[in-house]
Amino acid sequence: MSAPSRKRLREFYEREAQKIEHQDFMYKHAKGAELWWHRKRLKHIESYLRDSFNIPKATNFLDVGCAEGYYIGLVSSINSGVYCVGVDISPSCTKKAKSRNRDSDFVVCDAESLPFRENSFGIVLCSEVLEHLLNPVEALKGLLSTTRDYLILSFPGHSLLYKIMTSIPSLRRAINRSFALRIGHISEVTLRSLKDLISVYKESGGLDIKQSGALPVQVYGILPSNKLIDRLDDIMCNFMSRRRIIGFTTIQVVRILMHKNRNFNQS
């Protein structure tokens, strides 16, 4: 499938915004293991946000791909004195986000061309957006430039089981047809590509990584409880970490420290 045009992307996400409350669905109404998957990612992001706002300089926050403004509301609950800005490609999303976050500002724009000066925001979040972009590397450069202290990213990965199964071309095509959206994920972001980009960005001070989802969510769907899913996933992630294959996880949340002379607050 060829890459969609920017116009088609904008039209697609505007239609989606008019049909569904995306974040509300993910964190409240998704079914079974999918609800576990979304809430597990949310837990990692919230942990980084709470820890990052402990630093005195973090007086403002930018959410790139803000959808209906869930994370803006979360940040406001963590620190009511923080000035928040959200951007999204969909006008309907920014309208919904504004209706829920009256004291925050929202901008309709493409994540690949952010209209902000260097170091404009103390903390920047970009969750589950990069894989939907035509040029995620260009977006990452803009995110790094805009961030003063911490950049928090989340993006999906592929499990080791998926990698093994899709090594067979015919099986890969069948799997991709089964799970693909009409546009969906059009780019792949990996920890390795992210680290390569960060390594040439002179202001970066390093990465802090949280990962979960060692197995495909469909596998977790056969387990009877989220508690059991958590236990199995922790065992699998610990095993993969010892074998240095932790990159094969489906939930990847990264916090980037923007200054070499600062240390991460350990969460």
SEDO-16925 format. One record per atom (N, C-alpha, C, O): x negated, z, y negated; residue in one letter. Coordinates in steps of 0.02 Angstrom, whole numbers, plus 50000, padded with zeros to 5 digits. Each point is the difference from the previous one (the first is absolute). Example, Ala and Ser with C-alpha at 12.3 -4.5 7.8 and 13.67 -1.06 7.14 Angstrom:
2
493405039050284A
500455000049941A
499555000049940A
499485003350001A
500704993149946S
499585000349941S
500395003749945S
499755000849945S
% end
This chain:
267
499585000050060M
500425000049940M
499565000049938M
499555004149994M
500584991349960S
499604999649939S
500185005749953S
500555002750003S
498984999049953A
500115005549953A
500554998149950A
500014994349977A
500435010350006P
500534998549951P
499714999549930P
499465002749986P
500894994049970S
499794999649930S
500155006649965S
500395004150025S
499314997049918R
500145006249962R
500745000249979R
500305005450001R
499974988949982K
500714999849981K
500445002150058K
500475003849992K
499374993850067R
500395001850059R
499935007550016R
500495003250019R
498924999549972L
499905007150011L
500435004149952L
500345004750021L
499654993549915R
500415003749951R
500744999750018R
500355005049998R
499884989050020E
500704999250018E
500185003950062E
500545003050004E
499024997050045F
500135003650062F
500075007549988F
500485003150023F
499054999949940Y
500025007249989Y
500565002149952Y
500245005650003Y
499964989949953E
500575001549958E
500645000150042E
500435004349990E
499644991050056R
500595000050044R
500015006350043R
500525003150010R
498894998750016E
499965006150042E
500205006249960E
500345004450026E
499444995949911A
500155005849958A
500745000649987A
500265005649993A
500084988850003Q
500725000249988Q
500405001750062Q
500585002149995Q
499114997250064K
500365001250062K
499895007050028K
500455002850032K
498965000249958I
499825006150036I
499625004849955I
499614998049957I
500515008550054E
499605005349969E
499415001250047E
500045004050047E
499414992549940H
499464999650049H
499705006850016H
499945001750059H
499875002149891Q
499675006450013Q
500485005150029Q
499815004050043Q
500814996049934D
500515004450028D
500094998650074D
500075004650040D
499944989049978F
500074998150070F
499405002450041F
500095003050053F
499314995949922M
499405001850038M
499975007450016M
499855002050056M
500285002249893Y
499885007150008Y
500615004150020Y
499945005950014Y
500654990949989K
500605003750017K
500404996950057K
500305003550040K
499724989949963H
500484996750044H
499694995650054H
500374997150041H
498975002249960A
499694996250054A
500145003550067A
500145006050001A
499834990450053K
500205002750065K
499395002050042K
499494996550000K
500585009050036G
499525002050051G
499285000249977G
499845003249950G
499724993450087A
499295000249987A
499824996749933A
499495001649970A
500934993750007E
499864997049935E
500055005249945E
499604999849952E
500885004750053L
500055005449950L
499395004550003L
499745002049948L
500024999550112W
499385003950007W
499434996449966W
499615003149963W
500334990450049W
499444996049973W
499995000349924W
499485001449970W
501104997449998H
500035000149927H
499875006949972H
499645000849951H
500645004450081R
499905006749974R
499295002550011R
499745004049961R
499934993750092K
499305001750011K
499574997249944K
499565003549974K
500554990250009R
499634997049944R
500155003849935R
499545001449961R
501095000250027L
500195003749940L
499645006749997L
499775002049947L
500175001450110K
499655006450002K
499274999349978K
499755004249962K
499924990650061H
499304998849980H
499954998649925H
499565002749966H
500884993050009I
499984998249929I
500145006249957I
499655001249951I
500865002750068E
500175005949961E
499425005049999E
499865003249949E
499804997550108S
499425004550003S
499464997949951S
499725004249965S
500134989350032Y
499504997549953Y
500235000949927Y
499605001949957Y
501044996950030L
500255000749932L
499955007249977L
499765001449944L
500465003350097R
499975007149981R
499285002249989R
499865003649952R
499704994350091D
499305001949994D
499684996949938D
499625003249964D
500544990450023S
499694996549944S
500225002749933S
499624999949952S
501005002450043F
500245002649937F
499755007049984F
500195003049950F
499374999750093N
499685006449985N
499464999249947N
499795004949969N
499974988950020I
499474999149951I
500314999849930I
500534996949991I
499165006349960P
500305000749933P
500134993449964P
500474999649961P
499124995350051K
500064993849962K
500604995750019K
500184995449963K
500135006150093A
500544995650025A
500645001249961A
500455003650022A
499604993349920T
500585000849956T
500494994250005T
500555000349973T
499244994350062N
500464994450008N
499934996950069N
499495001050034N
501024995249985F
500054997450069F
500334993149998F
500484998949964F
499254996550077L
500274993350006L
500174998650073L
499585001150044L
501034996549968D
500214998150067D
500104992449999D
500464997549968D
499124999050069V
500024992650002V
500414997950062V
499805001450056V
500754995349931G
500484998550054G
500465006050008G
500105002550056G
500194999749889C
500355006549998C
500684999850034C
500285005450013C
500004988750001A
500674999450029A
500505004149960A
500054999049939A
500325005550094E
500525003749964E
499745006549968E
500405004149978E
498944996750020G
499715005649963G
499945006550038G
499965005349969G
500024994450098Y
499955006150040Y
499385004149983Y
500045006049990Y
499384990650007Y
499385003649988Y
499945002549928Y
499685005149987Y
500634991449967I
500025002549931I
500365006749998I
499785004849968I
500794995650067G
500375006350004G
499595005450034G
500035005849979G
499614992450073L
499585004950036L
499465002749954L
499895006149998L
499774989549966V
499475002349955V
500285004549945V
499695005049982V
500894993249992S
500315004149948S
500175007050026S
499975004949963S
500204995550102S
500145006650029S
499375003950013S
500015006249999S
499434990450012I
499365003450010I
499735002649934I
499755005649997I
500304990349951N
499755001949934N
500444996749947N
499934994149985N
500525009949987S
500494997349953S
499694997549935S
500324996549961S
499055005450026G
499684997949938G
499644993450004G
499724997749951G
500294999050107V
499654993750010V
500434994249975V
500594999550016V
499104996149944Y
500344994049977Y
499954994750055Y
499454998350022Y
501124999050000C
500024995450057C
500224993049978C
500444999249958C
499244995850072V
500184993049989V
500064996750069V
499585001050044V
500944995049965G
500084996250061G
500044992649986G
500284998049949G
499434998050094V
500064992749994V
500264997250065V
499865002550054V
500534992249940D
500264996650059D
500154992849982D
500144998449942D
499834997250107I
500144993049989I
500754998749990I
500194994849974I
500235010050047S
500724999149998S
500315003649940S
499935006149994S
500424990349961P
500355003349945P
500525005050024P
500105005349969P
500244993250086S
500515004650026S
499685006650022S
500295005349990S
499124994350039C
499655006250020C
499825004349940C
500115006150001C
499634990849947T
499805004049942T
500615003049965T
499955005549973T
500624991050029K
500615002949970K
500235006150040K
500185005149971K
499814994350095K
500185005750042K
499525005849990K
500215005849994K
499154992650003A
499505005349991A
500095003649933A
499935006149997A
500224990149951K
500105003049934K
500625004449999K
500005005349968K
500534992750067S
500615004050001S
499885006750034S
500365004849987S
499144995650056R
499865006150036R
499435004149968R
499915005950015R
499724990849941N
499425003349969N
500014998449925N
499604995849977N
500845007449987R
500124998349929R
499405001149956R
499924996649949R
499645008150069D
499435001549957D
499394995850015D
499475000949970D
500594994550077S
499444995650019S
500134992949975S
500574998349983S
498914997750015D
500054993149978D
499874995250058D
499635001650047D
500694992549949F
499944995250055F
499904993049972F
500274998249948F
499324998050088V
499814993349979V
500114995150057V
499825001550058V
500474992849927V
500064994750050V
499384995649996V
499874996849950V
499745003250104C
499404995750001C
499754999350071C
500215003550046C
499334991849962D
499684998650064D
499425004950009D
499635001349953D
500305001450107A
499455004750014A
499314996849993A
499505003549993A
500484989850008E
499354996649994E
499804998949927E
499454997649986E
500995004249967S
499834999149929S
500285005849960S
500464999249960S
499265006750051L
500235006049966L
499834999849926L
499444998349982L
501035003349974P
499894999449927P
499735006349968P
500245002149947P
499265001050084F
499745006449975F
499254999549989F
499644996250033F
500125007849918R
499285000249986R
499625003750055R
500305003450042R
499044995849958E
499585003650048E
500105007649992E
500075002649945E
499925000850112N
500045007350002N
500625002749965N
499975005449970N
500574991050033S
500615002149964S
500345006050032S
500315004149965S
499644996550102F
500385005150036F
499545004450042F
499564997650035F
500565008949961G
499605004650039G
500094999050075G
499514999950037G
501124999449984I
500144999150071I
500464993950008I
500504999349964I
499314996250082V
500394994050013V
500174999850074V
499585001350043V
501044997049972L
500234999250069L
500244992950011L
500334997149958L
499495000150099C
500254993550021C
500155000550075C
499554999350041C
501085001849975S
500205001450069S
500384994250031S
500524998049974S
499214999350081E
500334994850039E
500174993949957E
500554997350003E
498965000649957V
500094994349955V
499504994450015V
500184994150001V
499195007750010L
499464995150004L
500134994650052L
499834994249990L
500475007850067E
500124995350054E
500554994949983E
500094995150036E
500275006149908H
500534995449978H
499774995249946H
500404996149974H
498965004150008L
499744996149944L
499644993850023L
499714999850055L
500304995149903L
499624993950015L
499255001249995L
499624997150039L
500175007249915N
499295001249989N
499885007549994N
499925002549944N
500065001250111P
499915007349996P
499335002149972P
499955005449970P
499534990550038V
499345001749973V
500035000249924V
499725004549968V
500624990650002E
500074999949927E
500395006049977E
499845003049948E
500684998850089A
500395006049982A
499585006250005A
500055004449957A
499544996250094L
499565005850008L
499515000749942L
499875005549977L
499874988950000K
499545000349943K
500365002749939K
499725004149962K
500904993750027G
500395002649944G
500165007350007G
499985003849951G
500184998350109L
500155007150013L
499395004349987L
500055005449970L
499374992450054L
499385003749989L
499835000549926L
499785005249976L
500334989449988S
499854999949928S
500475004649962S
499785003349952S
500854996950068T
500505003949963T
499935007550012T
500215004149959T
499504997950098T
499965007050020T
499415003549970T
499444997450000T
500685008649973R
499465004149973R
499725005050051R
499395000950003R
501045002350036D
499775005450045D
500124998450074D
499534999550038D
501104999849981Y
500164998950071Y
500474994050008Y
500494999249964Y
499334996550085L
500444994650021L
500225001550072L
499585000750044L
501084999749967I
500275001450066I
500354993750026I
500444997349967I
499355000450091L
500274993950030L
500295001650068L
499725004150037L
500834992749981S
500215000150070S
500174992950020S
500294996249962S
499535002250100F
500144993450026F
500045000550076F
499655004250030F
500754991650002P
500065000350073P
499424996750034P
499724995149975P
500105007650083G
499504996850041G
500314997750065G
500615000450009G
498984997350037H
500234998050066H
499705004650052H
499415001749996H
500995000350052S
499765004450053S
499534996250047S
499994993850001S
499625010050037L
499554996950048L
500404996150053L
499784994850022L
500805007949997L
500424996550048L
500234993249972L
500004995150036L
500185004849900Y
500204993749968Y
499414995050001Y
500094994150015Y
499325008449969K
499414995649998K
499874997050069K
499834994150006K
500245010050046I
499884997550068I
500534994950019I
499844994650026I
500795007049961M
500554995550019M
499964993449963M
500134994750029M
499705005549907T
500014993949960T
499354996050006T
499914994949966T
499645007450077S
499404995950013S
500194993850041S
499624995250003S
500985004950027I
500274994150035I
500444996249950I
500515002549979I
499294991450001P
500354996449946P
500754999450009P
500375001049953P
499864997350107S
500724999150010S
500385006649992S
500555000149973S
499155005350051L
500315006649992L
500005002249927L
500485003049977L
498984995449988R
499965001649928R
500564996649962R
500335003149958R
499794990450056R
500534996449965R
500685003050015R
500425000549955R
499695001450108A
500655003050019A
500115006749965A
500555001449976A
498935002750022I
500055006649968I
500124999149925I
500435003449971I
499204992249997N
500084999049929N
500704997449983N
500285001849948N
499994993850094R
500684997649989R
500515005650006R
500505000149964R
499375004550082S
500485005450013S
500035004949942S
500545002649985S
498894998749983F
499975005349950F
499934997549928F
500025004149954F
499894989550036A
499884997549932A
500645000149959A
500554998750025A
499385003049911L
500544999249952L
500014992849976L
499584995950019L
500905002549939R
500024993149973R
499384998649959R
499754994449999R
500005010649967I
499354999449965I
499545005550026I
499474998650027I
500735007749965G
499655005550031G
499265000549981G
499824999149942G
499765002550107H
499295001049989H
499654993250000H
499984996550051H
499755001749892I
499694993449995I
499245000549994I
499654994950002I
500085011249992S
499285001149997S
499835005950043S
500415004350013S
498964995950009E
499785005750040E
499465003849962E
499514997049977E
500585009550016V
499515004449968V
499725004550054V
500375003050038V
498974997549965T
499685004350049T
499555005149966T
499814999049942T
500035006350093L
499545005049972L
499324996949986L
499685001649951L
500114994050093R
499344996849990R
499994995849937R
499535000449960R
500994995550029S
500014995849940S
500055004449937S
499714998449948S
500665007150057L
500055004549943L
499335003249985L
499805000449942L
499865002050109K
499345003149990K
499504995049972K
499595001949958K
500454991850064D
499544994949974D
500114999049925D
499524999349962D
501125000650017L
500144999149930L
499775006149959L
499704999249947L
500445006850079I
499815006049965I
499245000549993I
499765002549949I
499874995150100S
499285000650000S
499684996349942S
499445001649979S
500904993349994V
499724996249944V
500325002049934V
499854997149948V
500585007950054Y
500325002549939Y
499605006049976Y
500035005350030Y
499604993949917K
499485004849982K
500245007049983K
499625004850005K
501024995949974E
500255006649980E
500285004050059E
500155005949991E
499914991150067S
500335003450056S
499565005550029S
499394999250005S
500935006450013G
499635005650028G
500125001150074G
499755004850028G
500644990950005G
500115000850071G
500735000050020G
500454999649958G
499665001150108L
500674999650028L
500175006450038L
499565003250030L
501074998549968D
500285005350040D
500584996950038D
500424996749968D
499635004150098I
500474996150041I
500425004550043I
499755004750032I
500904994049970K
500475003150047K
500314994450041K
500224994949973K
499815006150093Q
500274994750043Q
500455003150054Q
499885005550024Q
500634990749994S
500465001950054S
500274993650030S
499824994549979S
500605006250071G
500294994150032G
499514996650045G
499864994049992G
499875009750057A
499514997150046A
500324994950046A
499674995350023A
500975005649991L
500374995450044L
500554996549960L
500215002549948L
500024991750075P
500554996749965P
500625004449996P
500135003950046P
500244995649900V
500595004349991V
500514998950056V
500385004550016V
499624989550014Q
500464998750055Q
499855004450060Q
500455001950038Q
498914999749972V
499815004550056V
500255007049986V
500275003350045V
499664999049893Y
500245006749983Y
500765000550004Y
500285005450006Y
500054988949991G
500735000050003G
500295002650065G
500585001950003G
499024998250050I
500255002550065I
499915007550008I
500255002950048I
499415000349904L
499905007350004L
500605003649972L
500304997649952L
499875008350076P
500645003349982P
500005003849934P
500535001749975P
498884999749995S
499995004049938S
499414998249957S
499484997750025S
500595003549909N
499454998849954N
499425004750013N
499424998249989N
500735007850034K
499475004850016K
499554997350054K
499395000849998K
500914996150052L
499614997150054L
499604993949976L
499434998950020L
500884997149936I
499654994349971I
499395002549961I
499454997250008I
500635008049951D
499445002849962D
499445002250046D
499414998549987D
500765004950067R
499495002650046R
499624994350032R
499385000150003R
500984994950023L
499674994450032L
499584996049950L
499444998050016L
500835000949924D
499634996249951D
499365003549978D
499494996849991D
500545009850000D
499405003749982D
499474999550054D
499404999249985D
500815001350078I
499524999350056I
499684993150000I
499404999450008I
501014995549983M
499754993150000M
499534998749941M
499484996850008M
500715005649933C
499584998949941C
499345003750006C
499484997349980C
500535008750047N
499375003750010N
499554996450050N
499404999649990N
500914997850063F
499614996250050F
499694993849968F
499424998550011F
500984997949950M
499764993949968M
499455001549949M
499534996149992M
500535009649975S
499495001949951S
499335001250035S
499484998049975S
500555005450082R
499385001350037R
499694993550025R
499394999550006R
501034995650010R
499754993550025R
499864995149943R
499824994350013R
500255008049925R
499874995849941R
500424993749998R
499774994749980R
500865006050041I
500474994349996I
500625002249961I
500554997550013I
499365007049940I
500575002849963I
500334994749955I
500565001049977I
499104993450012G
500304994749959G
500614996850033G
500394996749966G
499705004450099F
500574997150035F
500595004949999F
500245002250052F
499994999349888T
500595004349992T
500494996349955T
499804995849960T
500845005950046T
500514996449962T
500175003249933T
500334997049959T
499445009350030I
500095003349936I
499325001549972I
499615003750030I
500234993449912Q
499355001049969Q
500105001649926Q
500264996049962Q
499535010050019V
500075002349931V
499305001949975V
499655004050031V
500154993049914V
499315000749975V
500025002649928V
500404997749959V
499175007250028R
499915002349931R
499294998249978R
499515001750034R
500444994949910I
499364997749974I
499825004149939I
500385000449952I
499045002750051L
499745003749943L
499624995349954L
499564996450022L
500635003649914M
499734994949955M
499355001949966M
499734995949962M
500015010150050H
499385002149967H
499515002750051H
500175004450040H
499224993149959K
499505002050048K
499785007249992K
499775003250048K
500314999549893N
499765006849988N
500545005250013N
499925005849981N
500634992350051R
500535004650019R
500075000350075R
499864995150034R
500365010549992N
500145000750072N
500755000350012N
500385002349957N
499834995350101F
500715000650018F
500185007450008F
499605003950026F
500994998049951N
500285006450019N
500244999250071N
500424995750014N
499325008350031Q
500204999350069Q
500705002450011Q
500175005749983Q
500264990050045S
500695001950012S
500105001650073S
500555001750021S
% end
